[in-house]
Amino acid sequence: MVRIVRSCLQSMLKLVNSLIGMVGIAMILYAVWLIRQWQEQMGNLPFAYSDHPVPWFIYSFLGLGAILCVVTCAGHIAAETVNGCCLYLYMGFIVLLVMVEGGVVADIFLNRDWKKDFPEDPSGAFHQFSKFIKSNFKICKWLGLSIVCVQGLSVLLAMLLKALGPHPYRHYDSDDEYNVSTVALLQDGRQPPPYVVGEPMYGAKSGAWAVRINERANR
């Protein structure tokens, strides 16, 4: 029963983790498209011009998408191996991302001049992105809440998987903690017959027995 529950939790964690990876891939593709637009606007590579400020929004978007992809890979490894260190590291990354997202959202809603907290973006992508969010606020709100719920669900599944522990047939602390007969597919589970170490015993020979009978008869 525990094995079935563990397998279901592993599959669910991989599925939820894949959704986070899809968000990361979408952010990377959007950032690449913005970089392409910036190159066409400048006529050359953006980092080739030292006089122009760096388009921080594009690179931040690209870096955040890459981080989400790395976290997704770590989550798949943690879900497959059920390793305690990997699960704790995965949960730490997710919690840190949720805290950063919560801080940004709180600053936007509580601070009226929140745009002044961010540096100027020469590419104009930040202005276009904020304008798109304002025009589609309801859709973006539910999309953001869905992403946060997915992240919270991934942390919950990782905690439940950590509570169940690793598979008993995959991880052993010592060779004395498992029975050889339970791993007959991995090695020969037949145990040798018990034996007793002692002095060798020899059976009496028929010729010697006949000589003793003849000696007694001659007496």
N, C-alpha and C positions, 0 to 999 in steps of 0.2 A: 504493500500500500504506500509506504514511504517512497519507494522507488518511482511509482506512478506520479505521485504529487511532485517529486523533484523534477521529473521529466517535463511535466506540464509547466512548472514555474520556469524552467530553462527555456522552453519554447516561447512562453509569453514574454520573458525578458528580452529574448532575441528579437521578437516582433516589435515590441515597444522601442527597443534600441534602434531598430532599423528606421523607424519614423524619425528619430532624432538625426540619424545619418542622412535621411532624405532632405531634411531641413538644411543641414550643413552643405550638402551638394547644391541645393538651390541657391544658397547664399554665395557659394563660390562661383557658380555660373553667372549670377547677377553682377558680382564684382568684376568678373572677367569682361562682361559686356560693358560695364562702366569704364573699365580701363581702355577698352577699344574706343569708346566714345571720346575719352579724354585724349587719346593719341590722335584721333582725327581732328579734334579741336586745336591741339597744340601743333600738329604737323610733324611731330616726332615723338620719341619716347618721353614720358612725363618726367622721369628722373634725370634726363639729359640736360634739363634747364635748371640751373642752380638759382636763378633769379626769381623763379616762381615758387610759391609755397607748395608744400607737399599736399596732395589731396588725401587728407587723413581719413575721411569717411570711406573712401574706396578700399584703402588698405586695411582699415579696421573691419570692414565687412568681410573682406577676404580672409583675414586672420581668424575672425570668429567662426566662419564656415569651416576652416581647416581644423580649428580646435574641436568643433562638434564632430567632425569625421574621425579625429583621433580618439575622442571619448567613445564613439560608437565602436571602434575596433577594440578598445579596452573592455567595453561592456560585453562584446561577443566572446572575447577570451575568458573573461571572468565567468560568464554564464556557462561556457563549455567545460572549464576546468573546476569550477566551484572552489576557487582558491580564495582564502580569507583575505590575503593582502590585496589581490586584484579587485575583489568586491569592495573593500574599504576605500581603495584608491578611486574606483569608479564612482562610488557614492559621494566621496569628497569633491570630485570634479563637478558632479551634477549639482550638489548643494552650493558650491561656489558660483556656478553659472546662475542659479536661481537668485542668489543674493545680489549679484551684479545686475541682473535684469530688474529685480525689485527696486534697487537703488535708483536706476535710471528712470523707471516708471514713477517712483515717488517724487523724484526731482522735477519731472515734467508736469505732474498734476499739482504739486504744492508750490512750485516756483513759477511765477508769471513770466519772469525774464529768463526762462531756462535756456533760451538760445544763446544768451551771452556766456553761459558756462562752457560752451563748445567753441573751439577756434574756428576761424573763417575757412570755409571750404572753397578753394578756387574753381573746382570742377562744377560746382552747382548741384552735385548729386544729392547732397544733404538737404538742400532746399526743395528739390523735386520729391525726395522721399517723404519729407514732412508734409508737403502739400498733398501727396497721394494719401497719406494716413488721415489727414483732416477731411478729405473728400470722401473717403471710404472708412469712416471711423468705426462703424458697427462691425463691418466684416473684419477689419484689422483687430478690433477688440476681442472678438470671439476666436480669431486665429491665434492671438497671443495667449489667451486663456487656455486654449487647447494645447499649445506647446508647453505651457507651465504644468498643466495636468499630466501630460505625457512624461515630463521630467519627474514629477512627483511620484507617478505610478512606477517608473523605473527604479526609483530609490526604494519604494515599498517592496517591490518584487525582489530586489537585491537583498534587502534585510530578511525577507522570508527565506530566501535561498541560503543565506548565511546561517540562519537558525537551524535549518535542516541538516547542514553540514555536508561534507563531501561524500561521494559514493564509497561505500565500505569496501568494494572490490577493486578500487582504483588507487587508493592511498593507504599505505600502511606505515606506521611508525617503526615497527620492528617485525622481524620474521616470525615472532611467537604470537602475533595477534590475529592470525588467520589460520584456518584449518586447511590442510593440504588437499583434502578430499573435495573442497568447494571450488578449487581452481584446476579441475582435471583437464579442462580445455587448454590451459596455458602450459601445463607440464604434466608428467606422468603422475597421477595421483595414487598409484598402487604403492602401499607401504610394504617394506620387506618383512618377512615373517620374524617373529621374535626368536632370539637365540640366547643361550646361556654359555658363558665362558667358564670352562672348568677343565679338569684333567680328561684326556681322551680315554675312551673305553673301547676295548678290543674284545671281540667275541672269541670264544674258545674254538680252537681248531679241532677238526675231527680226528686228525692223525695223533695229536697229543693225547686226546681222550682215549683212544684205543690202546696206546702204550701204557697208560696208567692202569687200565683194566687187566692187561696181560701181566703186569708186575704183581698186582694183587692176587691173581690166580696162581702164579708160580710159588708164592709164599704159602 
